[in-house]
């Protein structure tokens, strides 16, 4: 079984740890936090008796009982944590968005080229979801795509604190926060995965006073159609996502975490393509990643790494078009 050490103690880290426990796909051996007490709290709460709490990153990355490092630190810290893990001979699973700029992606790619036994996987969880895969298969069956509308708008649990004057990471330019790099990345991933890299990409964003994007509309232009992406963190939407193929329509209730998928052949005629999924949204992803590491599936690693680079490039184009500025080193 592959041994995993984790960086970060946010909610998504807890979900990842629970997915590892439920699936038995990875063995958790190290949990790192800036404060050892916080790391130990996670270990005790989730009852991971074989795991060690760590507050020294160098010690954790040097540990012989860590094969893969899971990175769930703030967006702006992903690059330095991934780079450090690779330099210690560890493969990496990094939460989306993997990197802020193409320059960061290219730097990591150069390390991977020199170390073919190491791999980096981005935690775009929906790519491995059974309902997402059912929808993808349906899209592949269409003779001609004529358009798409993807939506993912969720009122953030941290937005009230942000309005009250606090500075949560997810709404901070320092930590590369905002709607595009949090929820928009799910939609960009689906578009690039299903349709390829767009010819043009533009984003019209509504921003907060600190320059971070709260919500907006992105347009991805392809040769024969456009895809509209609607996403945000300061309001709630219940819009579905759709792909159009003349009289046929693929419908998903939530492309980021789909539970219902339908293939319409007319206004009232549809086939239900919905699949059963695990209660924990990361179980399918964890199982897929574990299988890749166990089988040393270089073709799969290469495919998803290339997709990560393409998504990173499109995100950067969208951010530039909306003039969203992060820290100087990330622009």
C-alpha positions in Angstrom: 0.0 0.0 0.0 1.3 3.5 -0.8 2.2 5.7 2.2 0.9 9.2 2.1 1.8 12.3 4.1 -0.4 15.4 4.0 0.2 19.1 4.0 -2.6 21.4 5.2 -5.4 21.0 7.8 -8.3 22.6 5.9 -11.7 20.9 5.4 -10.6 19.3 2.1 -7.7 17.6 3.9 -10.1 16.1 6.3 -12.3 14.9 3.4 -9.2 13.4 1.7 -8.2 11.6 4.9 -11.7 10.2 5.4 -11.7 9.0 1.7 -8.4 7.2 2.3 -9.8 5.5 5.4 -13.1 4.6 3.7 -11.4 3.2 0.5 -8.2 1.8 2.2 -6.5 3.0 -1.0 -3.6 4.8 0.8 -2.0 4.5 4.2 -1.7 7.8 6.0 1.6 7.9 7.8 2.3 11.7 8.3 0.0 14.7 8.9 1.8 18.0 8.7 0.6 21.3 10.1 2.3 24.5 11.2 1.2 23.5 14.7 1.7 19.9 15.8 -1.4 20.1 18.1 -3.6 20.8 15.0 -2.1 17.8 13.1 -2.6 15.6 16.2 -6.2 16.7 16.5 -6.9 15.4 13.0 -5.2 12.1 13.7 -7.2 11.7 17.0 -10.5 12.8 15.5 -10.3 10.5 12.5 -8.5 7.7 14.5 -5.4 7.2 12.4 -3.3 5.4 15.0 -0.4 4.7 12.6 0.0 8.3 11.6 2.5 10.8 13.1 1.8 14.5 13.7 4.5 16.7 12.2 5.2 20.5 12.4 8.6 20.4 10.6 8.1 20.2 6.8 11.7 19.1 6.1 11.4 16.2 8.5 8.1 15.1 7.1 9.4 15.2 3.5 12.5 13.4 4.4 10.6 10.6 6.1 11.2 7.1 4.7 7.6 6.2 5.4 6.2 8.7 3.0 5.9 7.8 -0.7 3.4 10.4 -1.9 2.7 13.9 -0.5 -0.8 15.3 -0.6 -0.7 19.1 -0.8 -3.8 21.1 0.3 -2.1 24.4 1.4 -3.4 27.8 0.1 -3.2 28.1 -3.7 -0.2 30.4 -3.7 1.8 27.9 -1.7 1.1 24.9 -3.9 4.2 25.4 -6.1 6.7 25.6 -3.3 5.3 22.6 -1.6 5.1 20.5 -4.7 8.6 21.5 -5.6 9.9 20.6 -2.2 8.2 17.2 -2.2 9.7 16.4 -5.6 13.2 17.5 -4.5 12.8 15.0 -1.6 12.0 12.2 -4.1 8.2 12.1 -3.3 5.4 12.0 -5.9 2.6 14.5 -5.3 -1.2 14.8 -5.2 -2.0 18.6 -5.2 -5.4 20.1 -4.7 -6.8 22.2 -7.5 -5.7 24.6 -8.9 -2.3 22.9 -8.9 -0.4 26.1 -9.8 -1.1 29.7 -10.3 0.9 30.4 -13.5 2.2 28.5 -16.5 5.7 29.4 -15.3 5.1 27.4 -12.2 3.8 24.5 -14.2 6.8 24.6 -16.5 9.2 24.6 -13.6 7.6 21.5 -12.1 7.5 19.9 -15.5 11.3 20.4 -15.9 11.8 18.5 -12.6 9.5 15.7 -13.7 11.4 15.4 -17.0 14.6 14.8 -14.9 12.9 12.4 -12.6 10.6 10.0 -14.6 9.8 7.9 -11.6 8.1 10.9 -9.9 4.6 12.1 -10.7 2.2 15.0 -9.9 -1.6 14.6 -10.0 -4.0 17.5 -9.6 -7.0 16.9 -7.3 -9.7 17.7 -9.8 -12.1 15.3 -8.1 -14.9 15.4 -10.6 -12.8 13.8 -13.4 -13.0 10.5 -11.6 -16.7 10.7 -10.6 -19.0 8.0 -12.1 -21.6 10.6 -13.1 -19.0 12.9 -14.7 -17.6 9.9 -16.6 -21.1 8.9 -17.8 -21.6 12.5 -19.0 -18.2 12.5 -20.8 -19.1 9.3 -22.6 -22.3 10.8 -23.8 -20.5 13.9 -25.1 -18.1 11.7 -27.0 -21.1 10.1 -28.7 -22.4 13.3 -30.3 -21.6 13.9 -33.9 -21.3 17.7 -33.5 -21.2 19.9 -30.4 -23.1 23.2 -31.0 -22.6 24.8 -27.6 -22.3 24.4 -23.8 -23.3 26.2 -20.6 -21.6 25.2 -17.4 -22.5 26.7 -14.0 -21.1 26.4 -10.5 -22.1 29.2 -8.1 -22.0 28.6 -4.4 -22.2 31.1 -1.5 -18.9 30.7 0.4 -19.0 29.9 4.1 -16.2 32.5 4.4 -17.9 35.3 2.5 -19.6 36.8 5.5 -16.3 37.0 7.4 -14.8 38.6 4.3 -17.6 41.2 4.2 -17.0 41.8 8.0 -13.4 42.9 7.3 -11.5 39.6 7.8 -9.1 38.3 5.1 -9.8 34.6 4.5 -7.3 32.9 2.1 -10.0 32.1 -0.4 -10.7 35.8 -0.9 -7.1 37.0 -0.7 -4.9 38.1 -3.7 -1.9 37.1 -1.5 -3.1 33.5 -1.5 -4.4 33.4 -5.2 -8.0 33.2 -4.1 -11.2 34.1 -5.9 -14.0 32.5 -7.8 -12.1 31.6 -10.9 -9.3 29.7 -9.1 -11.8 28.0 -6.7 -15.0 27.0 -8.5 -14.2 28.2 -12.1 -11.4 25.6 -12.3 -14.0 22.8 -12.2 -15.8 24.2 -15.3 -12.5 24.9 -17.2 -11.4 21.3 -16.5 -14.7 19.9 -17.9 -14.5 22.1 -21.0 -10.8 21.2 -21.8 -11.4 17.6 -21.0 -14.4 17.3 -23.2 -13.8 19.8 -26.0 -10.0 20.5 -25.9 -8.1 23.8 -25.5 -10.2 26.7 -26.7 -9.1 29.1 -29.5 -9.9 32.1 -27.3 -10.7 32.6 -23.6 -12.2 35.7 -21.9 -13.6 36.4 -18.5 -15.8 39.2 -17.3 -15.6 39.4 -13.5 -17.3 41.2 -10.7 -14.6 42.1 -8.2 -14.2 43.0 -4.5 -12.3 46.1 -3.4 -9.2 44.1 -3.0 -9.3 43.1 -6.7 -10.3 39.5 -6.1 -13.1 38.1 -8.4 -16.4 37.3 -6.6 -18.3 36.0 -9.6 -18.3 36.3 -13.3 -18.9 34.9 -16.8 -16.2 33.3 -18.9 -16.4 32.5 -22.7 -14.4 29.8 -24.3 -14.4 30.0 -28.1 -14.0 26.9 -30.2 -14.0 26.6 -34.0 -17.8 25.8 -34.3 -19.3 26.8 -30.9 -18.8 28.7 -27.7 -18.9 27.4 -24.1 -20.3 29.8 -21.4 -19.0 29.3 -17.9 -20.9 30.9 -15.0 -19.3 30.7 -11.5 -19.2 32.6 -8.2 -18.6 32.6 -4.5 -20.8 35.5 -3.3 -24.2 34.2 -4.4 -26.0 30.9 -4.7 -27.2 29.3 -8.0 -29.1 26.1 -8.8 -28.5 26.3 -12.5 -27.6 22.9 -14.1 -24.9 22.5 -16.7 -25.6 21.5 -20.3 -23.9 20.5 -23.6 -25.8 21.0 -26.8 -25.7 18.9 -30.0 -28.6 20.3 -32.1 -31.7 18.5 -30.9 -29.8 16.6 -28.3 -28.8 17.9 -24.9 -26.7 16.5 -22.1 -27.9 17.8 -18.7 -26.1 17.6 -15.3 -27.4 19.0 -12.0 -23.9 20.1 -10.9 -20.8 19.6 -13.0 -18.5 20.0 -10.0 -20.2 17.3 -8.0 -22.9 15.6 -10.3 -25.5 13.4 -8.8 -27.9 13.4 -11.8 -27.1 13.1 -15.5 -29.7 13.1 -18.4 -29.4 12.7 -22.1 -32.3 14.5 -23.8 -33.4 13.7 -27.4 -36.2 16.2 -27.3 -38.1 18.5 -24.9 -39.5 15.7 -22.8 -37.6 12.6 -23.9 -34.5 11.7 -21.9 -32.4 8.8 -20.7 -31.3 8.8 -17.1 -27.5 8.2 -17.1 -27.1 8.8 -13.4 -24.8 6.5 -11.4 -24.4 5.7 -7.8 -21.6 7.6 -6.1 -19.9 7.4 -2.8 -21.0 9.6 0.0 -17.5 11.0 0.3 -16.8 13.0 -2.9 -13.1 12.1 -3.0 -13.4 8.3 -2.8 -13.5 7.8 -6.6 -10.5 10.1 -7.0 -8.5 8.4 -4.3 -9.2 5.0 -5.7 -8.2 6.1 -9.2 -5.0 7.7 -7.9 -4.1 4.7 -5.8 -4.5 2.4 -8.9 -2.2 4.6 -11.0 0.5 4.5 -8.4 0.1 0.8 -7.8 0.2 -0.1 -11.5 2.8 2.6 -12.3 0.5 3.7 -15.1 2.8 6.1 -17.0 0.2 6.7 -19.8 -2.4 7.8 -17.3 0.1 10.0 -15.4 1.1 11.6 -18.7 -2.4 12.2 -19.8 -3.6 13.9 -16.6 -0.4 15.9 -16.3 -0.8 17.3 -19.8 -4.5 18.1 -19.0 -3.3 19.9 -15.8 -1.0 22.1 -18.0 -3.7 22.9 -20.5 -6.2 23.9 -17.7 -3.4 26.0 -16.1 -2.9 27.8 -19.4 -6.6 28.6 -19.9 -7.0 29.8 -16.3 -4.1 32.1 -16.8 -5.6 33.5 -20.0 -9.0 34.1 -18.2 -7.3 35.8 -15.3 -5.3 38.1 -17.6 -8.4 39.0 -19.6 -10.2 40.1 -16.3 -7.0 41.8 -15.0 -7.0 39.9 -11.8 -3.8 40.6 -10.0 -2.2 38.3 -7.4 1.2 38.7 -5.7 3.9 40.1 -7.9 5.6 36.7 -8.2 2.4 35.1 -9.5 1.5 37.5 -12.3 
